[in-house]
Amino acid sequence: MSGPSPGWQRVVTVARTDLKQLAQARDFWLPMSLLGSLFFVVIPTILLLTITQIGSVEVVGRVSDALEVLPESAQSQIVGDSPEGQTGYALAVFLFAPVAVIVPLTISTAVGAATIVGERERGTGEFLAHSPASAREIYLGKLIASLLPGYATVAVGFGLYSVIVNLTVGPSVGGWFFPTTQWWVMILWVLPPFLAICLSLVLRLSARVSSTAAAQQASGLVSLPLIMIAYSQATGVLFGAGYLPLVVGAVAWIGAIVSLRRGMRSVTRSRLLGVASGI
């Protein structure tokens, strides 16, 4: 039985090297961990406990009024025997959904912005450019190293968020109910291509600029519109019904494949050496 091909082994080596460097950068992963904890754990726990356990009439009333702006398709899906349960269900299923898009995009973008230009700044670009790995293999390794932190955050954060939702809202709506089908579609089908599109653009920028600061500034201009689009699509996927989520994901996957193929041509040995820059 043959093992992985030499090309794939080189891709894995590039990705593993980047991830090891990232694991040692406490000034990066510590604030990113705090960011994920805040949005996936702290804020949902406080708000859902306030709604379902403390039962503040004023808070429930205000949130219930705000839920009237939801589409009818979303309002028809809300379950619960009490105003607190219905409000908690709507918050958990619909209003917190975009967090699962914003957090991984933010983290993966931050990693990808410095992944190639950072090689030149550390003086390792020349070594990488003269390594046996091809430019395509380097690109794929960098892409994997940028994707994994964001999606790992989703996996851990989504798991913790699911437990919190079921413990706080579940008793008010008849038991454990989360994640819903719409959430599984968003996490497994819609989110990955949006991450890929964003990172393909960010890696192209990282290969062309001359400093990490410039890469981060440029990636911010690129990722912000994509975050807004992904935010709206995530909300639309949860509010929609039928085949709409599958169509949204399919269109995003086509865009991701096209963008990734074009992005592979942006990583060249000359750019890793720092002798070709500029958009």
C-alpha positions as CSV (number, residue, x, y, z in Angstrom):
1,M,0.0,0.0,0.0
2,S,1.6,3.2,-1.1
3,G,1.8,6.2,1.1
4,P,1.2,9.9,0.4
5,S,2.8,11.3,-2.7
6,P,6.0,13.3,-2.4
7,G,4.1,16.4,-3.5
8,W,1.5,16.1,-0.8
9,Q,4.2,15.4,1.8
10,R,5.8,18.7,0.8
11,V,2.5,20.5,1.1
12,V,2.0,19.1,4.6
13,T,5.5,20.1,5.6
14,V,4.9,23.7,4.6
15,A,1.6,23.8,6.5
16,R,3.1,22.0,9.6
17,T,6.0,24.5,9.7
18,D,3.7,27.5,9.6
19,L,1.4,26.0,12.3
20,K,4.3,25.3,14.6
21,Q,5.4,28.9,14.3
22,L,1.9,30.1,14.9
23,A,1.6,27.9,18.0
24,Q,4.7,29.7,19.4
25,A,3.3,33.2,18.7
26,R,1.4,33.8,22.0
27,D,0.8,37.4,21.0
28,F,-1.3,36.1,18.2
29,W,-3.3,33.1,19.4
30,L,-4.0,34.5,22.9
31,P,-6.1,37.5,21.7
32,M,-7.6,35.3,19.0
33,S,-8.7,32.8,21.6
34,L,-10.1,35.6,23.7
35,L,-12.0,36.8,20.7
36,G,-13.5,33.4,20.0
37,S,-14.4,32.9,23.7
38,L,-16.1,36.2,23.8
39,F,-18.4,35.7,20.8
40,F,-19.0,31.9,21.2
41,V,-19.3,31.6,25.0
42,V,-19.4,34.7,27.1
43,I,-21.9,36.9,25.3
44,P,-24.3,34.1,24.4
45,T,-24.2,32.7,27.9
46,I,-25.0,36.0,29.5
47,L,-27.8,36.9,27.1
48,L,-29.4,33.5,27.0
49,L,-29.3,33.1,30.8
50,T,-30.8,36.6,31.2
51,I,-33.7,35.7,28.8
52,T,-34.4,32.1,30.0
53,Q,-33.4,31.8,33.6
54,I,-33.6,35.3,35.1
55,G,-36.7,36.0,33.1
56,S,-36.5,39.7,33.0
57,V,-39.9,40.9,31.7
58,E,-38.5,44.1,30.3
59,V,-35.6,42.4,28.5
60,V,-37.8,39.6,27.1
61,G,-40.3,42.2,25.9
62,R,-37.8,44.3,24.1
63,V,-36.2,41.3,22.4
64,S,-39.5,39.9,21.4
65,D,-40.4,43.2,19.8
66,A,-37.1,43.1,17.9
67,L,-37.9,39.6,16.6
68,E,-40.9,40.9,14.8
69,V,-38.5,42.1,12.0
70,L,-37.6,38.5,11.2
71,P,-39.0,37.1,8.0
72,E,-42.2,35.0,8.3
73,S,-40.3,31.9,7.3
74,A,-38.0,32.4,10.3
75,Q,-40.9,33.3,12.7
76,S,-42.7,30.2,11.7
77,Q,-39.8,28.0,12.8
78,I,-39.6,29.4,16.4
79,V,-40.7,26.9,19.0
80,G,-41.3,27.2,22.7
81,D,-44.2,27.3,25.2
82,S,-43.3,30.6,26.8
83,P,-42.2,34.0,25.6
84,E,-38.8,33.4,27.3
85,G,-38.4,30.0,25.5
86,Q,-39.4,31.5,22.1
87,T,-37.1,34.4,22.5
88,G,-34.2,32.3,23.6
89,Y,-34.8,29.9,20.6
90,A,-34.8,32.8,18.1
91,L,-31.7,34.3,19.6
92,A,-29.8,31.1,19.6
93,V,-30.8,29.9,16.1
94,F,-31.0,33.1,14.1
95,L,-29.3,36.1,15.7
96,F,-26.1,34.6,16.8
97,A,-25.5,32.7,13.5
98,P,-23.3,35.2,11.8
99,V,-20.7,34.9,14.6
100,A,-19.8,31.5,13.2
101,V,-18.8,33.4,10.0
102,I,-17.1,36.5,11.3
103,V,-14.8,34.9,13.9
104,P,-13.1,32.3,11.6
105,L,-12.8,34.8,8.7
106,T,-11.1,37.2,11.1
107,I,-8.7,34.7,12.4
108,S,-7.8,33.0,9.1
109,T,-7.4,36.4,7.4
110,A,-5.0,37.5,10.1
111,V,-2.9,34.3,9.6
112,G,-3.0,34.5,5.8
113,A,-2.0,38.1,5.6
114,A,1.5,37.5,7.0
115,T,2.1,33.9,5.8
116,I,4.0,34.7,2.6
117,V,5.4,38.2,3.2
118,G,6.4,37.1,6.7
119,E,8.8,34.6,5.1
120,R,10.7,37.5,3.5
121,E,10.7,39.5,6.7
122,R,12.1,36.6,8.7
123,G,14.7,35.9,6.1
124,T,13.3,32.4,5.4
125,G,11.8,33.3,2.0
126,E,15.0,32.4,0.1
127,F,15.2,29.0,1.9
128,L,11.6,28.3,1.0
129,A,12.1,29.5,-2.6
130,H,15.0,27.1,-3.1
131,S,13.3,24.1,-1.4
132,P,12.1,21.1,-3.3
133,A,8.5,22.3,-3.0
134,S,7.0,23.9,-6.1
135,A,5.2,27.2,-6.0
136,R,1.9,25.5,-6.2
137,E,2.8,23.2,-3.2
138,I,3.9,26.2,-1.2
139,Y,0.6,28.0,-1.9
140,L,-1.4,25.0,-0.9
141,G,0.6,24.5,2.3
142,K,0.1,28.2,3.2
143,L,-3.6,27.9,2.4
144,I,-4.0,24.9,4.7
145,A,-2.1,26.6,7.5
146,S,-4.4,29.7,7.2
147,L,-7.6,27.7,7.0
148,L,-7.0,25.4,10.0
149,P,-6.9,28.0,12.8
150,G,-10.1,29.6,11.6
151,Y,-12.0,26.3,11.2
152,A,-10.5,24.9,14.4
153,T,-12.0,27.9,16.2
154,V,-15.4,27.2,14.6
155,A,-15.2,23.5,15.6
156,V,-14.4,24.3,19.3
157,G,-16.5,27.4,19.5
158,F,-19.5,25.8,17.7
159,G,-19.3,22.8,20.1
160,L,-19.3,25.0,23.2
161,Y,-22.0,27.2,21.8
162,S,-24.2,24.1,21.1
163,V,-23.8,22.9,24.7
164,I,-24.6,26.4,26.1
165,V,-27.7,26.7,23.9
166,N,-29.1,23.3,24.8
167,L,-28.5,23.8,28.5
168,T,-30.0,27.3,28.7
169,V,-32.7,27.2,26.0
170,G,-33.4,23.4,25.7
171,P,-35.5,23.1,28.9
172,S,-37.8,25.9,27.7
173,V,-38.4,24.3,24.2
174,G,-38.8,20.6,25.0
175,G,-35.2,19.4,25.2
176,W,-32.0,19.5,23.3
177,F,-32.5,20.8,19.8
178,F,-29.3,22.5,18.6
179,P,-27.6,22.4,16.1
180,T,-30.5,22.6,13.7
181,T,-30.4,21.4,10.1
182,Q,-29.8,25.0,8.9
183,W,-26.8,25.4,11.2
184,W,-25.2,22.1,9.9
185,V,-25.7,23.3,6.3
186,M,-24.1,26.7,7.1
187,I,-21.1,25.2,9.0
188,L,-20.4,22.3,6.6
189,W,-21.5,23.7,3.2
190,V,-21.6,27.5,3.2
191,L,-18.8,28.6,5.5
192,P,-15.9,26.6,3.9
193,P,-16.1,28.2,0.4
194,F,-16.4,31.7,1.9
195,L,-13.2,31.0,3.9
196,A,-11.5,29.8,0.8
197,I,-12.5,32.8,-1.3
198,C,-11.3,35.2,1.4
199,L,-8.0,33.4,1.9
200,S,-7.2,33.0,-1.8
201,L,-7.4,36.8,-2.1
202,V,-5.5,37.5,1.1
203,L,-2.6,35.1,0.1
204,R,-2.4,36.8,-3.3
205,L,-2.0,40.1,-1.5
206,S,0.6,38.6,0.9
207,A,2.6,37.4,-2.0
208,R,2.7,40.9,-3.7
209,V,3.2,43.4,-0.9
210,S,6.5,44.3,0.8
211,S,5.6,44.2,4.5
212,T,3.3,42.4,6.9
213,A,1.8,45.8,7.9
214,A,0.9,46.5,4.3
215,A,-0.5,42.9,3.9
216,Q,-2.7,43.4,7.0
217,Q,-4.0,46.7,5.8
218,A,-4.7,45.4,2.3
219,S,-6.3,42.2,3.6
220,G,-8.6,44.3,5.8
221,L,-9.9,46.1,2.7
222,V,-10.5,42.8,1.0
223,S,-11.9,40.8,3.9
224,L,-14.4,43.4,5.2
225,P,-16.6,43.3,2.2
226,L,-16.4,39.5,2.2
227,I,-17.3,39.4,5.9
228,M,-20.3,41.5,5.2
229,I,-21.4,39.3,2.3
230,A,-20.8,36.1,4.3
231,Y,-22.7,37.7,7.2
232,S,-25.7,38.4,5.1
233,Q,-25.5,35.0,3.4
234,A,-25.3,33.2,6.7
235,T,-28.4,35.0,8.0
236,G,-30.1,34.3,4.7
237,V,-29.3,30.6,4.8
238,L,-30.8,30.3,8.3
239,F,-33.9,32.3,7.4
240,G,-34.4,30.6,4.0
241,A,-35.9,27.3,3.4
242,G,-35.9,24.5,0.8
243,Y,-33.0,24.4,-1.6
244,L,-31.8,28.0,-1.1
245,P,-29.0,27.1,1.3
246,L,-27.7,24.5,-1.1
247,V,-27.7,27.0,-4.0
248,V,-25.9,29.6,-1.9
249,G,-23.2,27.1,-1.0
250,A,-22.9,25.8,-4.5
251,V,-22.4,29.3,-6.0
252,A,-19.8,30.0,-3.2
253,W,-18.0,26.8,-4.0
254,I,-17.7,27.6,-7.7
255,G,-16.3,31.1,-6.8
256,A,-13.9,29.5,-4.3
257,I,-12.5,27.0,-6.9
258,V,-12.0,29.8,-9.5
259,S,-10.4,32.1,-7.0
260,L,-8.1,29.4,-5.6
261,R,-6.9,28.4,-9.1
262,R,-6.1,32.0,-9.9
263,G,-4.4,32.4,-6.6
264,M,-2.0,29.6,-7.2
265,R,-0.4,31.7,-10.0
266,S,0.3,34.5,-7.6
267,V,2.9,32.6,-5.6
268,T,6.2,32.5,-7.5
269,R,9.7,31.9,-6.3
270,S,10.7,35.5,-7.2
271,R,8.0,36.8,-4.9
272,L,9.2,34.5,-2.1
273,L,12.7,35.9,-2.6
274,G,11.3,39.5,-2.5
275,V,12.4,40.5,-6.0
276,A,8.9,40.9,-7.3
277,S,6.3,42.9,-5.5
278,G,3.4,45.2,-6.0
279,I,-0.1,44.5,-6.9
